[in-house]
């Protein structure tokens, strides 16, 4: 289940949604949740929805938290994997196929993620999250795919900083996501 939380990202929505529907892995359902944007997001999403098959939900009022869309994902996903796609990001066409393959490669895998390119509002490359990983955590660990124990990851790396660069770069097991999501999270502005 692909969830696209959106707020005030009108200029990025078409690129974001087209990058989702251009994925080489195509067995997914898309839900776009607009948190009552006051820019042109609603107009853009309605027009795109005439062409692209996604469920469009526009909130009657702004929730004040991006995590209300996460709650929607936790409560409305029957698929076995969840991909939270931030509305101002885009994905390369092979992203989802690679992540699904990684998730399926070892039984019990709960999370797969990748590095990301960091670009400005004009799409110009500013850097890579892999550079951050190498300078802050380990010089070579993130240069190739790996499988690791979750507790080890939390203790060795995650407690010192974010190793998952953004939600758009992660594919998560539905049951694990649902178990981890609590209403308390909606009180956060950033987590």
C-alpha positions as CSV (number, residue, x, y, z in Angstrom):
1,X,0.0,0.0,0.0
2,X,1.5,3.3,-1.1
3,X,0.5,6.2,1.1
4,X,1.3,9.8,-0.1
5,X,0.8,12.3,2.7
6,X,0.6,15.8,1.3
7,X,0.5,19.3,2.6
8,X,1.4,22.4,0.6
9,X,3.4,20.5,-2.0
10,X,1.5,21.4,-5.1
11,X,4.6,22.0,-7.2
12,X,5.9,18.5,-6.5
13,X,2.8,16.4,-6.7
14,X,2.8,15.5,-10.4
15,X,6.5,14.4,-10.4
16,X,5.9,12.4,-7.2
17,X,2.8,10.6,-8.4
18,X,4.3,9.9,-11.9
19,X,7.4,8.5,-10.2
20,X,5.2,6.1,-8.3
21,X,3.2,5.0,-11.3
22,X,6.4,4.6,-13.3
23,X,7.6,1.9,-11.0
24,X,8.7,-1.4,-12.7
25,X,7.0,-3.3,-9.8
26,X,3.3,-2.6,-10.3
27,X,1.4,-4.6,-7.7
28,X,0.4,-1.8,-5.4
29,X,-2.5,0.4,-4.4
30,X,-2.0,4.2,-3.9
31,X,-3.8,6.5,-1.4
32,X,-3.1,10.2,-1.5
33,X,-4.0,12.2,1.6
34,X,-4.1,15.9,1.3
35,X,-4.0,17.6,4.8
36,X,-6.2,20.5,3.7
37,X,-3.5,22.3,1.7
38,X,-4.3,25.9,0.9
39,X,-2.0,26.0,-2.2
40,X,-3.0,24.5,-5.5
41,X,-2.6,20.9,-4.3
42,X,-6.3,20.0,-4.4
43,X,-6.7,21.2,-8.1
44,X,-3.6,19.3,-9.1
45,X,-4.6,16.1,-7.3
46,X,-8.1,16.1,-8.8
47,X,-6.7,16.6,-12.3
48,X,-4.1,13.8,-11.8
49,X,-6.8,11.5,-10.4
50,X,-8.6,11.7,-13.7
51,X,-5.6,10.0,-15.3
52,X,-3.9,8.0,-12.5
53,X,-5.7,5.3,-10.4
54,X,-5.3,6.5,-6.8
55,X,-7.7,7.0,-3.9
56,X,-7.8,10.7,-3.1
57,X,-8.6,11.8,0.4
58,X,-8.8,15.5,1.2
59,X,-9.1,16.3,4.9
60,X,-11.8,18.8,5.9
61,X,-9.4,20.6,8.2
62,X,-5.6,20.5,8.7
63,X,-4.6,17.9,11.2
64,X,-1.4,19.7,12.3
65,X,0.6,16.5,12.0
66,X,2.0,14.4,9.2
67,X,1.4,11.3,11.3
68,X,-2.3,11.3,10.8
69,X,-1.6,9.9,7.4
70,X,0.6,7.2,9.1
71,X,-2.5,6.4,11.2
72,X,-4.5,6.0,8.0
73,X,-1.8,3.6,6.7
74,X,-1.9,1.6,10.0
75,X,-5.7,1.3,10.0
76,X,-6.4,0.9,6.3
77,X,-3.7,-1.4,4.9
78,X,-4.4,-5.1,4.2
79,X,-1.4,-5.4,1.9
80,X,1.7,-6.9,3.4
81,X,4.0,-3.9,2.8
82,X,3.7,-0.1,3.3
83,X,5.5,2.6,1.4
84,X,5.1,6.1,2.9
85,X,5.9,8.4,0.0
86,X,6.6,12.0,1.0
87,X,4.9,14.3,-1.5
88,X,8.0,16.4,-2.2
89,X,10.1,13.4,-3.2
90,X,10.4,11.2,-6.3
91,X,11.6,7.7,-6.9
92,X,13.6,6.0,-9.5
93,X,11.7,3.4,-11.6
94,X,13.5,0.4,-10.0
95,X,13.1,1.5,-6.4
96,X,10.0,-0.5,-5.4
97,X,11.1,-3.7,-7.3
98,X,14.5,-3.6,-5.5
99,X,12.9,-3.0,-2.1
100,X,10.3,-5.7,-2.5
101,X,13.1,-8.1,-3.6
102,X,15.1,-7.2,-0.5
103,X,12.1,-7.6,1.8
104,X,11.4,-11.1,0.3
105,X,15.1,-12.2,0.3
106,X,15.1,-13.2,4.0
107,X,12.1,-14.3,6.0
108,X,11.3,-12.0,8.9
109,X,12.6,-8.9,7.3
110,X,10.6,-5.9,8.6
111,X,12.3,-2.9,6.9
112,X,14.2,-2.2,3.7
113,X,15.6,1.2,2.9
114,X,17.9,2.9,0.5
115,X,20.1,5.9,0.3
116,X,18.6,9.0,-1.3
117,X,19.8,11.8,-3.5
118,X,19.3,15.3,-2.0
119,X,18.1,17.8,-4.6
120,X,17.0,21.4,-4.4
121,X,13.7,22.9,-5.6
122,X,15.1,22.9,-9.2
123,X,16.1,19.3,-9.1
124,X,19.8,20.0,-8.9
125,X,21.8,17.4,-7.0
126,X,23.1,18.7,-3.7
127,X,24.4,15.5,-2.2
128,X,23.6,11.9,-1.2
129,X,22.5,10.5,2.1
130,X,25.2,7.8,1.6
131,X,27.8,10.6,2.2
132,X,26.1,11.3,5.6
133,X,26.2,7.6,6.5
134,X,29.8,7.3,5.6
135,X,30.9,10.4,7.5
136,X,28.8,9.9,10.6
137,X,28.4,6.1,11.0
138,X,30.7,3.9,9.0
139,X,32.9,4.5,6.0
140,X,31.8,1.5,3.9
141,X,28.8,-0.2,5.5
142,X,26.1,1.4,3.3
143,X,27.9,0.9,0.0
144,X,26.1,-2.4,-0.7
145,X,22.9,-4.2,0.4
146,X,23.0,-5.9,3.8
147,X,20.7,-7.6,6.2
148,X,21.0,-6.9,9.9
149,X,19.3,-7.6,13.2
150,X,17.0,-4.8,14.2
151,X,18.1,-4.5,17.9
152,X,21.8,-4.3,16.7
153,X,20.8,-1.5,14.3
154,X,19.1,0.5,17.0
155,X,21.9,0.1,19.5
156,X,24.9,0.5,17.1
157,X,23.6,3.1,14.7
158,X,20.1,4.5,15.0
159,X,20.5,5.8,18.6
160,X,23.2,8.2,17.3
161,X,21.2,9.5,14.3
162,X,18.8,8.7,11.5
163,X,19.9,5.8,9.4
164,X,16.7,5.7,7.4
165,X,17.2,8.9,5.4
166,X,13.4,9.6,4.9
167,X,10.2,7.6,4.8
168,X,10.2,7.7,1.0
169,X,13.3,5.5,1.0
170,X,11.8,2.8,3.1
171,X,9.5,-0.2,2.6
172,X,8.0,-1.5,5.8
173,X,6.3,-4.8,6.8
174,X,2.6,-3.9,7.5
175,X,2.4,-5.9,10.8
176,X,5.5,-4.3,12.2
177,X,4.3,-0.8,11.1
178,X,0.9,-1.4,12.8
179,X,2.5,-2.7,16.0
180,X,4.8,0.3,16.2
181,X,2.2,2.9,15.4
182,X,0.5,4.3,18.5
183,X,-1.8,7.4,18.8
184,X,1.0,9.1,20.8
185,X,2.9,9.5,17.6
186,X,0.3,12.0,16.3
187,X,1.4,14.5,19.0
188,X,4.9,14.7,17.4
189,X,5.8,17.3,14.7
190,X,8.9,15.4,13.8
191,X,10.0,11.8,14.7
